[in-house]
Amino acid sequence: MRWFTDAAVCDTLSYIIEQYAEDGAVTTFDRLLRSARDLMKKSDLVLLGLCLLATAYGLVLIASSSHFLNKGGDNIMLNRVLTQGMGAAVGVVAFFIFSQIDMEHFLEKWWLFLIFDLAFIALLLTPLGVARNGNRAWLHIPHFPMDIQPAEVVKLTYTVLLARQIAWFRENRQMRGLGSLLWPAAHAGLMFVWIFKISSDAGSGLVYLMIYAGMALAAGLAWYWFALGIGGMTLGIGVLVVFEKLPSYWVNRFHVIFDHSYDPSGVGWQQTRGMLALGSGGLFGQGLFQGIQTQSPASESLPYRNTDFIFCACGEELGMVGCLLIILLELAIVYRCLQTVRVAKSSADALICVGVATMLIFQTVENIGMCLFVMPVIGLTLPFFSYGGSSIVTLFAAMGIVSGVRNRTLPDWLRKT
């Protein structure tokens, strides 16, 4: 005898639905479902998908490059993967939240953004600030699952505020007067000096300068200002080098780029190990969890293999094919951001997307260039791939802002469908 017929099942389900409907449960669920569906429609799911693919790939590389740390009963690899995964989950939530926000409405009181930027970085001077590798760049909050890097978080508000500032000059001064250069440049310079003086992290501060340069170039700042600026910086650095006013480790990091034989066991040691790892991977690599340096616990093996030199770890274990996949994913995300520039409804929105794209381009080029021994080591991580909770959350939030710009190009009737 068949106890459960199709009709019986349907009748039972109908009864349960009717009972829940009386209590409003189905209505509430349906409302939540519709809200989620609307949220999806108002977000750039292509951009989100690319970011998730890159993050998933990064989690695999973090797992492999952290495996050597497992000793005894400590599963450090799992902890790092879970921390990065949790950061990505928070980042996805941030992506959807920022996709719904029109940042221009928040900039009416722009000075609050500037105060926040300066004050949040200044927290590094409090007992919450901790130093690593010579940089006091992280906040350690007791019982919080991950440390926070203020320079990463402030990138968001800085990019949005700078975009509004440059957009105003573009619309009112045509980006040709001296003020069009000085005020935004002063803003970028202030942030660089503030970050460097407080945290000694010149690399993070340099990202802020590059974001300004990308925005100013896109806004149409006259080329002669760029020529004067680059020439002036080159001359100034040359004078500082001649009179030995720059820190010696800065000079040495550039020296080793032009002469790889210079101090290979000292200032050039990290990049020398990175090149050995990349070169030994060949076309397809030695295999995941099989890299000689990536899996070695020896102190003379590949340094910072799940952060700064994760590209080298990928090259050793997955070869040139694995590295090309990283580059393709980064390029695809940048391309999607630049696509949004063309459909932005305002100059400020377009410049926000340019700023985000510039940040990704510079960090990717610098990190990979550092691994290839053609750029100096300045401690910049590879977006979406390197281990870092603050970084991954900030990146997804930045992508959410870009997604919101794309959403606001649609007419109201289309957004509601």
ZASE-162671 format. One record per residue (C-alpha): x, y, z; chain; residue in one letter. Coordinates in Angstrom, 2 decimals. Layout:
# residues N
px;py;pz;mol;type
X;Y;Z;A;a
...
//
This chain:
# residues 417
px;py;pz;mol;type
0.00;0.00;0.00;A;m
1.35;3.39;-0.96;A;r
1.07;5.71;2.02;A;w
2.14;8.90;0.26;A;f
0.56;9.74;-3.11;A;t
1.33;12.87;-5.10;A;d
-2.14;14.19;-4.29;A;a
-1.61;13.56;-0.59;A;a
1.68;15.38;-0.62;A;v
0.13;18.36;-2.43;A;c
-2.76;18.45;0.04;A;d
-0.37;18.34;2.97;A;t
1.78;21.15;1.57;A;l
-1.28;23.25;0.87;A;s
-2.47;22.78;4.45;A;y
0.95;23.79;5.86;A;i
1.07;26.87;3.63;A;i
-2.43;27.89;4.69;A;e
-1.52;27.51;8.35;A;q
1.63;29.61;7.97;A;y
-0.18;32.17;5.88;A;a
-2.63;32.73;8.73;A;e
0.31;33.66;10.96;A;d
1.85;35.88;8.30;A;g
4.94;33.65;7.92;A;a
4.58;33.06;4.19;A;v
3.80;36.72;3.63;A;t
6.96;37.69;5.48;A;t
9.04;35.14;3.57;A;f
7.59;36.28;0.28;A;d
8.36;39.88;1.13;A;r
11.95;38.98;1.99;A;l
12.23;37.00;-1.23;A;l
10.99;39.94;-3.29;A;r
13.39;42.29;-1.48;A;s
16.31;39.97;-2.21;A;a
15.24;39.73;-5.85;A;r
15.04;43.53;-6.13;A;d
18.45;43.83;-4.47;A;l
19.93;41.48;-7.04;A;m
18.39;43.41;-9.92;A;k
19.83;46.68;-8.62;A;k
23.37;45.30;-8.37;A;s
26.04;44.55;-10.95;A;d
26.09;40.77;-10.64;A;l
28.71;40.43;-13.38;A;v
31.14;42.52;-11.33;A;l
30.23;40.62;-8.17;A;l
30.73;37.29;-9.94;A;g
34.20;38.29;-11.13;A;l
35.16;39.39;-7.63;A;c
33.88;36.14;-6.13;A;l
35.84;34.10;-8.68;A;l
39.03;35.99;-7.86;A;a
38.39;35.62;-4.12;A;t
37.72;31.89;-4.41;A;a
40.96;31.46;-6.35;A;y
42.72;33.53;-3.71;A;g
41.36;31.31;-0.93;A;l
42.86;28.26;-2.64;A;v
46.24;30.00;-2.91;A;l
46.07;31.19;0.71;A;i
45.32;27.64;1.85;A;a
48.28;26.26;-0.05;A;s
50.71;29.01;0.93;A;s
49.68;28.75;4.61;A;s
49.85;24.96;4.81;A;h
53.48;24.98;5.93;A;f
52.47;26.84;9.11;A;l
50.49;23.90;10.49;A;n
52.50;22.52;13.38;A;k
51.29;20.06;15.99;A;g
47.63;20.68;16.72;A;g
47.61;24.25;15.38;A;d
45.70;24.51;12.12;A;n
46.85;27.98;11.12;A;i
45.99;27.32;7.48;A;m
42.32;26.72;8.32;A;l
42.23;29.82;10.54;A;n
43.57;32.01;7.75;A;r
41.20;30.58;5.18;A;v
38.23;31.05;7.54;A;l
39.30;34.61;8.37;A;t
39.64;35.50;4.70;A;q
36.34;33.77;3.91;A;g
34.59;35.63;6.71;A;m
36.04;38.90;5.41;A;g
34.74;38.04;1.94;A;a
31.27;37.28;3.35;A;a
31.20;40.64;5.14;A;v
32.46;42.19;1.92;A;g
29.58;40.74;-0.10;A;v
27.12;42.26;2.38;A;v
28.96;45.57;2.03;A;a
28.79;45.21;-1.75;A;f
24.99;45.02;-1.72;A;f
24.67;47.84;0.83;A;i
26.89;50.23;-1.10;A;f
25.17;49.27;-4.35;A;s
22.04;50.98;-3.00;A;q
23.71;54.19;-1.82;A;i
24.05;57.34;-3.89;A;d
27.32;58.65;-2.48;A;m
26.70;62.16;-3.77;A;e
23.95;62.64;-1.17;A;h
26.48;61.97;1.59;A;f
28.93;64.56;0.31;A;l
26.87;67.64;1.11;A;e
28.83;67.80;4.37;A;k
32.14;66.83;2.80;A;w
34.19;68.13;5.70;A;w
32.83;65.32;7.89;A;l
34.37;62.82;5.48;A;f
37.73;64.56;5.73;A;l
37.58;64.62;9.53;A;i
36.70;60.92;9.55;A;f
39.63;60.08;7.27;A;d
42.15;61.90;9.43;A;l
40.69;60.75;12.75;A;a
40.41;57.09;11.79;A;f
44.05;56.93;10.73;A;i
45.03;58.81;13.89;A;a
43.62;55.90;15.93;A;l
46.89;54.16;15.13;A;l
48.51;56.45;17.71;A;l
46.28;55.03;20.45;A;t
46.96;51.78;22.35;A;p
44.85;50.03;19.70;A;l
47.56;50.59;17.11;A;g
50.01;47.73;16.54;A;v
53.22;47.57;14.50;A;a
54.27;44.85;12.08;A;r
57.40;44.80;9.95;A;n
58.22;48.34;11.00;A;g
54.83;49.85;10.11;A;n
52.28;50.85;12.76;A;r
49.43;50.29;10.31;A;a
46.90;48.02;12.08;A;w
44.29;48.39;14.81;A;l
43.92;45.43;17.14;A;h
40.53;45.42;18.85;A;i
40.21;42.81;21.62;A;p
37.83;39.94;20.79;A;h
37.42;41.20;17.23;A;f
38.11;38.39;14.71;A;p
40.50;40.40;12.53;A;m
42.77;43.41;12.74;A;d
41.77;46.56;10.86;A;i
44.03;48.55;8.56;A;q
42.70;52.14;8.59;A;p
44.49;53.11;5.36;A;a
42.45;50.42;3.56;A;e
39.10;51.56;4.96;A;v
39.78;55.26;4.36;A;v
40.46;54.57;0.67;A;k
36.68;54.44;0.17;A;l
35.80;57.80;1.68;A;t
38.94;59.41;0.25;A;y
38.13;58.24;-3.28;A;t
34.54;59.45;-3.09;A;v
35.51;62.81;-1.57;A;l
38.33;63.40;-4.05;A;l
36.01;62.54;-6.95;A;a
33.53;65.18;-5.82;A;r
36.33;67.74;-5.43;A;q
37.83;67.13;-8.88;A;i
34.36;66.98;-10.49;A;a
33.59;70.44;-9.12;A;w
36.78;71.89;-10.60;A;f
36.13;70.10;-13.88;A;r
32.65;71.58;-14.17;A;e
33.60;75.10;-13.04;A;n
37.26;75.60;-13.99;A;r
37.80;73.19;-16.94;A;q
40.79;71.72;-15.05;A;m
43.21;74.29;-16.46;A;r
43.69;76.78;-13.65;A;g
46.28;76.46;-10.90;A;l
43.56;75.85;-8.32;A;g
42.36;72.81;-10.26;A;s
45.76;71.29;-9.59;A;l
46.60;72.60;-6.14;A;l
43.49;71.85;-4.09;A;w
42.97;68.20;-5.08;A;p
46.75;67.64;-5.06;A;a
46.95;69.16;-1.58;A;a
44.20;66.78;-0.45;A;h
46.11;63.77;-1.83;A;a
49.41;65.06;-0.44;A;g
47.87;65.61;2.99;A;l
46.65;62.01;3.12;A;m
50.03;60.67;2.00;A;f
51.93;62.66;4.63;A;v
49.37;61.85;7.33;A;w
49.55;58.09;6.66;A;i
53.33;58.06;6.39;A;f
53.97;60.13;9.51;A;k
51.61;58.06;11.65;A;i
52.18;54.55;10.30;A;s
55.46;54.79;8.29;A;s
53.56;52.97;5.52;A;d
54.71;54.79;2.40;A;a
53.25;52.09;0.13;A;g
49.66;52.66;1.25;A;s
50.14;56.42;1.02;A;g
51.45;56.07;-2.52;A;l
48.16;54.40;-3.55;A;v
46.37;57.61;-2.54;A;y
48.63;59.67;-4.79;A;l
48.03;57.30;-7.71;A;m
44.26;57.51;-7.24;A;i
44.55;61.30;-7.51;A;y
46.74;61.02;-10.63;A;a
44.27;58.67;-12.33;A;g
41.30;60.88;-11.54;A;m
43.06;64.09;-12.59;A;a
44.13;62.51;-15.88;A;l
40.58;61.29;-16.59;A;a
39.13;64.69;-15.68;A;a
41.28;66.39;-18.28;A;g
43.99;68.06;-16.22;A;l
46.38;69.74;-18.65;A;a
49.35;67.55;-19.60;A;w
51.90;70.23;-18.79;A;y
50.90;70.00;-15.11;A;w
51.74;66.30;-15.15;A;f
55.06;67.03;-16.87;A;a
55.90;69.71;-14.32;A;l
54.87;67.48;-11.45;A;g
56.87;64.46;-12.60;A;i
59.88;66.62;-13.41;A;g
59.72;68.37;-10.07;A;g
59.42;65.09;-8.15;A;m
62.32;63.57;-10.06;A;t
64.51;66.59;-9.40;A;l
63.52;66.68;-5.73;A;g
64.26;62.99;-5.22;A;i
67.58;63.38;-6.98;A;g
68.57;66.23;-4.68;A;v
67.55;64.22;-1.61;A;l
69.60;61.25;-2.78;A;v
72.67;63.38;-3.47;A;v
72.51;64.99;-0.03;A;f
71.63;61.66;1.62;A;e
68.36;62.89;3.05;A;k
66.32;59.83;2.07;A;l
66.26;56.75;4.31;A;p
68.95;54.33;3.14;A;s
66.52;51.43;2.82;A;y
64.45;53.46;0.32;A;w
67.51;54.11;-1.83;A;v
68.61;50.48;-1.59;A;n
65.20;49.16;-2.66;A;r
65.48;51.15;-5.88;A;f
69.16;50.36;-6.30;A;h
68.51;46.62;-6.31;A;v
65.92;46.99;-9.09;A;i
68.59;48.31;-11.46;A;f
71.32;45.98;-10.21;A;d
69.98;42.57;-9.14;A;h
73.43;41.53;-7.96;A;s
73.41;44.29;-5.34;A;y
73.08;42.78;-1.84;A;d
71.19;39.59;-2.90;A;p
71.30;38.26;0.67;A;s
70.01;41.51;2.14;A;g
67.77;44.08;0.48;A;v
67.35;41.92;-2.62;A;g
66.74;38.67;-0.77;A;w
62.92;38.70;-0.86;A;q
62.72;39.31;-4.60;A;q
65.52;36.86;-5.34;A;t
63.56;34.11;-3.56;A;r
60.42;35.19;-5.40;A;g
62.11;34.93;-8.78;A;m
63.42;31.47;-7.92;A;l
59.90;30.36;-7.03;A;a
58.41;31.79;-10.22;A;l
61.11;30.33;-12.42;A;g
60.86;26.86;-10.93;A;s
57.14;26.61;-11.70;A;g
57.46;26.45;-15.45;A;g
54.27;26.31;-17.50;A;l
52.00;24.28;-15.21;A;f
53.81;24.44;-11.87;A;g
54.94;21.84;-9.35;A;q
51.40;21.16;-8.18;A;g
49.10;22.66;-5.55;A;l
50.49;22.05;-2.03;A;f
53.65;20.72;-3.71;A;q
55.83;23.83;-4.18;A;g
59.36;23.38;-2.83;A;i
59.62;26.90;-1.39;A;q
55.90;27.46;-0.81;A;t
55.66;24.36;1.40;A;q
59.03;24.74;3.11;A;s
59.07;25.88;6.77;A;p
62.69;27.04;6.41;A;a
63.26;30.71;7.15;A;s
65.28;31.14;3.96;A;e
62.34;30.08;1.78;A;s
59.82;32.34;0.03;A;l
58.82;35.20;2.38;A;p
55.32;36.60;2.91;A;y
54.01;33.89;0.62;A;r
50.31;34.43;1.41;A;n
50.42;38.22;1.29;A;t
52.98;40.24;-0.68;A;d
54.44;37.30;-2.63;A;f
51.36;35.19;-3.20;A;i
51.85;35.67;-6.96;A;f
55.22;33.91;-6.65;A;c
53.64;31.06;-4.67;A;a
51.07;30.70;-7.45;A;c
53.81;30.66;-10.08;A;g
55.73;27.93;-8.29;A;e
52.73;25.64;-7.73;A;e
50.45;26.43;-10.70;A;l
52.98;27.78;-13.17;A;g
52.59;30.47;-15.77;A;m
49.04;29.29;-16.49;A;v
48.00;29.94;-12.90;A;g
49.62;33.39;-12.95;A;c
47.93;34.31;-16.23;A;l
44.57;33.40;-14.71;A;l
45.24;35.88;-11.88;A;i
46.09;38.61;-14.39;A;i
43.00;37.87;-16.50;A;l
40.69;38.07;-13.48;A;l
42.24;41.37;-12.35;A;e
41.93;42.78;-15.88;A;l
38.31;41.68;-16.13;A;a
37.41;43.45;-12.89;A;i
39.22;46.61;-13.97;A;v
37.53;46.49;-17.37;A;y
34.10;46.20;-15.75;A;r
34.86;49.25;-13.59;A;c
35.96;51.26;-16.62;A;l
32.84;50.18;-18.53;A;q
30.79;51.80;-15.77;A;t
32.68;55.08;-16.29;A;v
31.14;55.39;-19.76;A;r
27.56;55.11;-18.48;A;v
27.88;57.13;-15.25;A;a
25.23;59.81;-14.82;A;k
27.61;62.48;-13.45;A;s
31.27;63.48;-13.48;A;s
31.64;62.61;-9.80;A;a
30.25;59.10;-10.33;A;d
32.53;58.54;-13.32;A;a
35.57;59.71;-11.36;A;l
34.74;57.38;-8.47;A;i
34.90;54.45;-10.89;A;c
38.17;55.77;-12.33;A;v
39.60;56.03;-8.83;A;g
38.63;52.46;-7.96;A;v
40.04;51.17;-11.26;A;a
43.28;53.12;-10.71;A;t
43.65;51.63;-7.25;A;m
43.29;48.11;-8.66;A;l
45.64;48.77;-11.57;A;i
48.39;50.31;-9.45;A;f
48.28;47.69;-6.71;A;q
48.23;44.85;-9.24;A;t
51.07;46.26;-11.36;A;v
53.18;47.10;-8.32;A;e
52.65;43.73;-6.64;A;n
53.32;41.66;-9.76;A;i
56.20;43.96;-10.75;A;g
57.70;43.49;-7.29;A;m
57.47;39.70;-7.73;A;c
59.10;39.99;-11.17;A;l
61.93;42.10;-9.72;A;f
61.11;45.17;-11.81;A;v
59.39;47.23;-9.09;A;m
60.54;48.03;-5.54;A;p
59.11;46.25;-2.51;A;v
56.64;48.64;-0.85;A;i
54.31;46.18;0.86;A;g
51.26;46.36;-1.41;A;l
49.10;43.25;-1.60;A;t
47.52;41.70;-4.69;A;l
43.80;42.71;-4.78;A;p
41.36;39.85;-4.02;A;f
44.18;37.31;-3.73;A;f
46.47;38.28;-0.85;A;s
45.51;37.43;2.71;A;y
44.02;40.38;4.58;A;g
40.60;40.95;6.16;A;g
40.50;44.74;5.88;A;s
41.65;44.58;2.28;A;s
39.02;42.11;1.08;A;i
36.13;43.92;2.83;A;v
37.25;47.27;1.44;A;t
37.60;45.87;-2.07;A;l
34.07;44.45;-2.11;A;f
32.69;47.70;-0.68;A;a
34.50;49.65;-3.42;A;a
33.01;47.32;-6.03;A;m
29.61;47.96;-4.45;A;g
30.05;51.69;-4.99;A;i
30.88;51.03;-8.65;A;v
27.82;48.76;-8.87;A;s
25.68;51.57;-7.47;A;g
26.96;53.95;-10.12;A;v
25.92;51.50;-12.83;A;r
22.50;51.02;-11.21;A;n
21.78;54.74;-11.12;A;r
22.21;55.00;-14.88;A;t
18.94;53.09;-15.34;A;l
15.57;54.89;-15.54;A;p
13.25;54.53;-12.55;A;d
10.74;52.32;-14.41;A;w
13.47;49.86;-15.36;A;l
14.98;49.72;-11.90;A;r
11.67;48.57;-10.43;A;k
11.10;45.69;-12.81;A;t
//
